Amino acid sequence: MKNATYLFQNPFREYHHSESRWSAMAQIALVWLSDKKISEIPIYIVDNDRLKVTHDKFIIKEFTCGNTIVEGKMTGTPFQINDWPNEFLNLSPDIVHWESSGKKAILIEVKTIGATVERNTDVYSHLNSFLCSRGWKSALYYLLSHGHENNKDWVILKNANARIILWEDIFIAIKDQPIAQLFDADLANYCERPE
């Protein structure tokens, strides 16, 4: 068994699927898991240069194609905020989920291979804080493999007290389900959890 980073390199390292494709696949998986009431996966933090599972769970609830957007330009419209700051207008978080009735927002930054969290860590944290200041229960997560290759990202995520969800846990949740066929791989081979 391997971690998800090995899957991201297919068909081969120099010619692999884009992160946009993986963001869309994650959204589809989250919508499917929500519909099937498979509702939680672990949340990790970086602690002493390794991933540590927390007591919290990432709750997958009420995700639909109508309230979960992939790489959409951020505006105040879904959040009913008229004075949306200009600094957020060019942001396109990988996945945004919102529930207007409970004023709940989830921002997910997806990483596969060849990309770093460094560029947007501060601005996404600021966006998350802004939503919270406007009465939203907002949470920011990073979806990546525990085999993530950019070592400086682990330091950045640790310093940001980032909440991390793992591709491997999503794969574990869907590997025996019909939706796994969309991934065109035996996901059971890429479910290795961190030590």
C-alpha positions in Angstrom: 0.0 0.0 0.0 1.2 3.5 -0.8 0.1 7.1 0.0 -1.9 9.2 -2.4 1.1 11.1 -3.8 1.9 8.0 -5.8 -1.5 8.2 -7.5 -1.1 11.9 -8.3 2.0 11.1 -10.4 -0.1 9.0 -12.9 0.1 8.3 -15.8 3.8 9.4 -15.1 5.5 12.1 -13.1 6.3 14.4 -16.0 2.8 14.2 -17.4 0.2 14.0 -14.7 -3.4 15.2 -14.0 -3.7 18.8 -12.9 -4.6 19.9 -9.4 -7.9 21.3 -10.9 -8.9 17.8 -11.8 -8.2 16.6 -8.3 -10.1 19.5 -6.8 -13.1 18.5 -8.9 -12.7 14.8 -7.9 -12.6 15.8 -4.2 -15.8 17.9 -4.6 -17.5 15.0 -6.3 -16.3 12.6 -3.5 -17.5 15.0 -0.8 -20.9 15.4 -2.4 -21.3 11.7 -2.8 -20.1 11.0 0.8 -22.6 13.6 2.1 -25.4 12.0 0.2 -24.6 8.5 1.5 -24.3 9.8 5.1 -20.7 8.8 5.4 -20.1 11.8 7.4 -16.7 12.2 9.0 -13.0 11.8 8.5 -10.0 12.7 10.8 -8.5 16.1 11.1 -4.7 16.3 11.5 -2.2 19.0 12.5 1.5 19.2 12.1 3.2 18.5 15.5 6.9 18.1 16.0 7.4 17.6 12.2 4.9 14.8 11.9 1.1 14.6 11.4 -0.9 14.1 14.5 -4.6 13.2 14.4 -6.8 15.5 16.5 -9.9 14.7 18.4 -12.0 16.7 15.9 -13.5 15.3 12.8 -14.1 16.8 9.4 -17.9 16.6 9.1 -19.2 15.9 5.6 -22.8 17.1 5.8 -25.1 18.9 3.4 -22.5 19.0 0.6 -24.3 19.4 -2.8 -23.4 20.6 -6.2 -25.5 23.7 -5.5 -23.5 24.8 -2.4 -20.1 23.5 -3.1 -17.9 25.2 -5.7 -14.6 24.3 -7.2 -12.2 27.2 -8.1 -14.9 29.8 -8.2 -14.0 33.5 -7.9 -14.8 34.7 -4.4 -17.6 37.2 -4.0 -19.8 38.2 -1.1 -22.9 36.9 -2.8 -23.2 33.4 -1.3 -22.4 34.9 2.1 -24.8 37.8 1.8 -22.0 40.2 2.4 -22.4 43.5 0.4 -19.1 45.1 1.3 -16.8 42.3 0.2 -13.2 43.4 0.4 -11.3 43.9 -2.8 -8.4 41.7 -1.5 -10.6 38.6 -1.8 -12.0 39.3 -5.3 -9.3 37.5 -7.2 -9.2 34.5 -4.8 -10.4 31.1 -6.2 -10.2 28.6 -3.3 -10.0 25.1 -4.6 -13.3 24.1 -2.8 -15.8 26.4 -1.1 -18.9 25.0 0.7 -21.5 27.1 2.4 -24.8 26.6 4.2 -26.8 29.8 4.3 -29.2 28.5 6.9 -26.6 27.9 9.5 -24.1 30.5 8.2 -21.5 27.8 7.9 -18.6 28.0 5.4 -15.8 25.5 4.6 -12.8 26.5 2.6 -10.5 23.7 1.3 -7.1 24.2 -0.3 -6.2 21.1 -2.3 -2.6 20.0 -2.9 -1.3 17.2 -5.0 2.2 17.3 -6.4 4.3 20.2 -7.7 2.4 22.8 -5.7 2.9 24.6 -2.5 0.7 26.1 0.2 3.0 29.0 0.6 1.4 31.5 -1.9 -2.0 31.6 -0.3 -1.7 30.6 3.3 -2.0 34.1 4.8 -4.7 35.3 2.5 -6.9 32.2 3.0 -6.4 32.5 6.8 -7.4 36.2 6.5 -10.5 35.3 4.4 -11.5 32.6 7.0 -11.1 35.2 9.8 -13.1 37.8 7.8 -16.0 35.3 7.4 -16.0 34.5 11.1 -16.0 38.3 11.9 -19.2 38.5 9.8 -21.0 35.9 11.8 -20.1 32.8 9.7 -18.8 29.6 11.3 -16.0 29.3 8.8 -13.2 26.7 8.8 -10.1 26.4 6.6 -8.7 23.0 5.7 -5.8 21.8 3.6 -6.5 18.5 1.7 -3.2 16.8 0.9 -1.5 13.4 1.1 0.7 12.6 4.0 3.3 11.9 1.3 3.2 15.6 0.2 6.7 16.2 -1.2 7.2 19.9 -0.5 8.9 19.8 2.9 8.8 23.5 3.5 4.9 23.3 3.4 4.9 21.2 6.6 6.7 24.1 8.4 4.2 26.6 7.0 1.2 24.4 7.9 2.6 24.0 11.4 3.2 27.7 11.9 -0.3 28.4 10.6 -1.9 25.9 13.0 -3.5 24.5 9.9 -6.2 21.9 10.0 -5.4 19.1 7.5 -7.5 16.4 5.9 -5.9 13.6 4.0 -6.6 12.2 0.6 -5.9 8.8 2.1 -8.9 9.1 4.4 -11.2 10.1 1.6 -9.9 7.2 -0.4 -10.5 4.9 2.5 -14.1 6.2 2.7 -14.9 5.6 -1.0 -12.5 2.7 -2.1 -15.2 0.0 -1.9 -18.0 2.3 -3.2 -19.2 2.7 -6.8 -17.9 6.2 -6.9 -14.3 4.9 -6.7 -14.6 3.9 -10.4 -14.4 7.6 -11.4 -10.8 7.7 -10.1 -9.7 5.0 -12.7 -7.4 3.4 -10.1 -7.7 0.9 -7.3 -7.9 3.4 -4.5 -7.2 0.7 -1.9 -3.6 0.8 -3.1 -3.3 4.5 -2.1 -4.8 4.5 1.5 -1.6 4.3 3.5 -2.1 6.3 6.7 0.7 8.3 8.4 2.7 6.5 11.1 
